[in-house]
Amino acid sequence: MAKRTKIVFLGAGSAIFTERLVADLIRQKDVGDCYLVMHDIDKKVLGYMTAYTRMMVKREKSPVKIDGELNRARAFDGAGFVLVTLTIGGGPADIIDVDVPAKYGVVQPVGDTLGPGGLMRIFRMAGPFTAFAADMEKYCPHAMMINYSNPMTMLCRLVSRVSKVKVVGLCHGTWGTLGYLGPKLGIPPAEIEVLPAGVNHFIWFLRLRHKGRDLNPLLRKVLIDEGKGADRPVSTELFRIYGSYPSPGDRHLVEFLPYYLKDEATRKKYNLALRDNRATDRYRHEGRKACREVVEGKRPLPDLKASGERAMHIIASVVNNKNEVHYANIPNKGYIRNLPDDVIVEVPTRFGRKGAVGEKVGDLPLGIHSHVVRIVGTQELGVEAALTGDYRLALQAFLSDSIVTDVAVAEKMLKDMFRRSRKWLTQFRQ
């Protein structure tokens, strides 16, 4: 008899994301006999999300079994996969991450990857993720952690530094970019062959082909000569300069390239604005409210909506040793030759019984490498500061980031952000 696959959702209170991942699992028949355990520290949220997802399973007549579990040790025990979809501090912390730097003239359109916002995220999340990794080593040592939380790269790096847990980070950015390019080129996105490489939210398509034909000449014609790349002006400009198309979109890319954010006129030229984290927080609350009202019988259970994510395909590929290739964030083992081993890189990755094995993509082109190696240095500093609780290292990480350009501003901004975030930064000393 085949062994039942146990999957844990860590952060089940992420209502909309959880709902759609469960929808993916219900539709992914290849996973086979499956046991899903929802885990969250909020008993009330865990209760109605467990009830909600059970309603989904019942209506679809799916064999998936679902339980809710407050105790992390029991949730992890014997798991094969742990999916992480959480943040620490929620909406209030996200608002600090973007609004406080903006007050000091440091603009971040998203603020969840690097920069002051991304660094504060790793500082807040280091303790919980270290505990997750320790518990996985104890209760499910052979399990794969599939992380969806940001800052993706730094969290995966932290887990790989403090444990032997097999950690994989997933982001839909490459798929989203293919979905953008396909219609521009008149080619179904699924037919485009791409070789993406870099670090999360700063990816470059080193190869772009269709049935063996190099698509870059056509892409230049369409985006640049015909002006059809004007809706993503930063990506189009970078493609013109570097010869490889970047991903996942302008808002993320510019956070690594400060000249696009230097003043209001430049931001307006490139159509760059700050994310409204208050609206995002309202959206999260509305999602939880909708799920709760379904459980209470106040509204009908909606139709299944796919997440567009690849987690369930990957789980099926591992369980069935299918060796499918997906795009993932994993520790570098020579996959990108001119980046250090063990730092987290995003490359095509083959998933089977051996776990996650990246494809060797060779060297990043020198111009692209010059940016990526700088980014990796800041990420390494951020992880070290988060793990050690060293405030001076935290300041050094801020100053290492390219969008922070003034020492006095960096010191004031860090102090201000720490003051507002103190309850989530228990490992730090000043």
N, C-alpha and C positions, 0 to 999 in steps of 0.2 A: 504493500500500500504506500502511495506517495506521501511524503511528509507535508503537513499543512504549512503554508507560508504565513508567518506572523509579521504583520506590518504595524508599526506604531506611528501615529500622528502626534508629534510633539508640538503643542501649540494649537490644539483643536479649536480654540476660541477665535482663530482667524476664519470667521464664518464663511465668507464668500469663497476664499481659496480652498478651505476644507471641503465645502459642498462640491466644488468642481473637481477636485482631486478624487473624491469618492465617486462622482459620476464617471470619471475616467476608469476607475477600478471596476465599477459595475460593467462597463462596456468592454474592458480588456479581458477577454475570456481565457487568454493564454496563461494568466497567473495561476489558474487552477484552484485547488482547495485553499481558501484564503481566510485568515482571521485578522481583523482590523481592530486595534486597540487605540481609542482616543484618549489622550492624556492632556490635562491642563490643570493649573493650580487653582483655578476658579471653579468651585464646585457647582455653582449655579449654571455657569456657561457650559461646563462639561456636560451637565445633565441634559440641557435642551439640545446641544449639538449631537450628543449620542442618540437621543430620541429622534431628532430630525433625520440623521443619516440612516437610522433603522427604518424610518418611513420610506426613504428612497429605495432601500434594498427590498423592502416588502412589496412596494408597488411594482418594481421591475422584476420581481420573482428571481432575484439574484441569490446564489448560494453563499455569498459573503456573510460571515458572522461578524457582528460589531459589538464591542463592549466599551464602556467608559471606565477609566481607572485614575484615581487621584494619586495613588502611590507610584512613584516613578520606578522603583525597584521591581514591583510586580508588573508594571507596564512593559518594562524592558526585558524581563526574564524570557529567554529563549527566542527573542525576536530575530528575524532575518534582515529587516530593513527598518530604519528609523528616519522618518521624514520630519524635517524641522522647518516650521513655518511661523516663527514668532519674532517678536521684538521686545526689548526691555524699555519700559517707560511709555510706550504707546504714543498716542497723539501729542501729549504735552512735551515729551522729549523730542519728538520730530520737529515741533515748532521751535524749540530752543535751537536745534541743530541748524536751522536755516535763518531764523529771524535775528538771532544775536549776531552772527557774522555779518549779516546785511547791515546791521546798525553800525558796524565798524568799516563798512565799505567793501566787505568780502562777499561777493555774490555767488551763490550756488543754485543753479536751476533745479537741482534735485536734492543733493546733500546727503546721499546715503552710501556713497562709495569710497571716497577719500575726502580730502579737504577737511576743514574743521568739523563739518557734520559727520562725515564718515568716520573720522578718528574718534569723535565722541561716542559714536555707536559701538566701536570695538572696545572702548574703555568700559562702557556700560555692560556689554554682553560677554566680556571675557570670563567673569566668574561663573555665570550660569553655564556657558559652553564648556568650560573646564570640568564642571561637575557632571554635565551630560556625558562627556567623553569618559570620565572615570567610571561612571555607572555602566556605560556600555562595555567597557573592558571587563567589568565584574560580572554583569548579568547576561550579556549577549556579545561575547568577544569576537565572534565571527560575522557580526552584522555589518551592513553597510549603512553609514549615515549619508542621507541625501539631503543636502542643505539648500533651502530656498531663501534663507534670511540674508539681508545685507547688513554690513559690508561683506559681500560674498567671499572675495579673495582673502581678506584678513581673517574671517571666521574659519574658513577651511584651513588656512595656514596655522592658526592657533591650535585647532584640533589635532593637526598632524604633528605639531611640535610637542604637545603635552601627552600624547597617547599613541597607541598603535592602531587606533580605529581607522578603518577604511572609509575615508571621507571623500565625498563627491559633491561639487556644487553645480546646480543647474540654473540656467537663465535662458529665457526664451528670445533673447536679443538677436541671435543669428537668424533664427526662424522668422522673426519679425522683419528683419532687413531683407531677407529673401522674399518675403511677402510684399515688400515695397518695390523691390527691383523687378520681380517677375512681370507685373503688368506694364512697367515702363519698357521692358524689352520685348513684350509680347510672347513670353515664354512661361508656361506653368512653373511656379516656384519649385515644385517637387522634382522637376526635370533639371534644375540648375545644379551643377556639381561645384562645390565650393570647398576651399581649404582655408578655414578661419584659424587665426592664431593671434595670441596676445594675452592680455589680462582682462578680467571681466569688466565690461562696459568700455573697453578700449581695444577692440578686436579689428583685425585687418584681414581682408580676403586676399590671401596670397595667390590663390588660383580661383578663377571664375570661368566655368566652361558649360557648354551645352552640346552633348553628343560629340565630345572631343574637340569642339571648336572654342577657341579663346573668345570670351565675350567682352573683354575689356575694350577693344576698338569700337564695338557697337555701343557699349555703355558710354564711352566718351562722346560719341556722336549724339546719342539721345540726351544725356544729361547736360553736356557742356555746349556742343554746337547748336543743338535745337532748344537749349534752355529749359529742358524738362526736369532738371534737378533743382530748380529755384525754390521748391518747397522744402528742400533740405540743403540750404546754402552752405553750411559748414561742411557737411559730408561731401558735397560736390566739390568744394574748394580743396579739401584734403585729397580727394581722389585725383584732381588735376595736378596737385603738387607731388604727391607720393606715388601715384600710379597704381595703388591698390585701394579698393573701396573700403571705408571704415564702417564699423557697426558698434552700437545699436541705434544710433540716432544722435542728432545734434545736441540735445540737452545733456546727455551723459558725456559725450566726447569733449565738450568745451570745459568741463570741470578739470580736465588735465592740461588744458591749453589756455593759459590766462589772458592771452592777447585778445581772445574773443569776448572776455568779460570785463575789460579794463575800464569802460565808462558806459554811461547810458546810451550815448549815440551809437556806439559799436554794438551794444546788445540789441538796440532797436533795429539796426541794419540787418542783423542776423536773426531777428525775431526770437530773442531769448528772454524768457521771463522766469521768475521764481515759481516753484511749485507751491500751490496753496495747501499747506499741510492741515489747515483747519477744515477745508473742504474734504480732504482725504480722510480725516478723522471722523467727520460726519458720515461719510460714505461707509466707513467700517461699522459705526454704531447702527446705521440704518440696516446694514446687512445682518447684524446680530438680531436686531429687533424683528426683521422679517422672518428669520428662522424661528425665533421664539414664538411669533404669532402663528406660524404654521403648526407648531407643536401644540399650541393652545387651541387650535381649531378656528382661529380668527381669519385665516386666509388659506387658500388651497396650496398644496404642494406643487411648485412649478415644475415644468418639464426639465429633464436633464440638460445641463449645459456643459460642454467639454471645456477644460481649462486651457487647452492649447499647449500644455506642458508635456514633458516626455517621461516623467517619473514612472508611470505604470508600464510604458513600453520598455523602459530600462529594467524594471523588476522582472518583467516577463522574459526579457533577454537573458538575464542572469539565471533565473530559475530553470529555464529550458536550454541554457547554454547555446543560445542562438548567435552569439557574437555579433550582434548588431552594432553599428556605429552611430553614436549620437555625439553632440557637442557638449563638453563638460569641463568643469574646473577641477583639476587634479594636481598632485605634486609633480613637479617637473623631474623626469628621469631621462634627460637627454632629448626630450620631445622637441623643445626649442633649444637648439644647440648653443646659442650665444646668450642664454640666460642661466643663472645658477641652478644647480639641482635643488630639488625640494621646495623651491618657491612655487606658489600656485599659478598655473598657467591654464588658459582655456584653449583646448585643441580638440580635434576629432578623437573620440575615445571608443574603444571596442569593449562591449560588456558581455561577459560570459561567466562561467564558473570560476575563472581566475580573478574575477572582480573587474576592475576598470583598468584598461591598458591603453595608453595614449598612442597616437600615431606620430611617428617622427616627421616633423615638418621642416627640419633643417634650421637655417639661420633666419632671423628676422632681417629684412633689409636695413642697412645702416641708419638711414634717416628715421625709420620707425623704431628701431632698436634704441636710438638715443632717447626717445621719450619713454619707452617701456622700462628701460633699466632705471631711469630716474623714479618712475612710479613705484617700481618694486622696492627701491631703497626706502621710500617713505612708508610703504606698507610694512616692511620689516621693522622699522622704528616704531610704528604704531602698535604692532603686535608685542614687541618687547616692552614698551611702556605699559600696555594693558596687562601683561602677565606679571610684571614686577611691581606695578603700582608706583613707579618712579615719576614724580611730577616733572622733574627736569627733562626726562626723556620725552614726556608728553609735549613739553614746549619745543623740544628739538624736532619732534615729528611735525608740529604745526609749522615750524620754520623751514622744514624740508619740503613742504608742499608748495607747489609752484604758484598757487593762487593766493598765497600769503606773502606779501611783499614788503612788510615793514615790521621791524623787531618790536618796537613799542606797542604797535597795534596788536601783534600776536600775543604779547604778554597780557595786555588788558583783556583781550578777547578770551583767552584761555581761562583767566581768573574769573571772568564774568560767567562763562559757560559752566565752569566747575561749581561756582556758587549756586547756580540755578539747578544743577544736576547732582548735587552732593549725595542725595539719598541713594543714587544708583552707582556710586563710585566708591564703594566701601574699601577697595584695595589700595586706594591712593593716600599718600601722605604729602603734606605741603610744608 
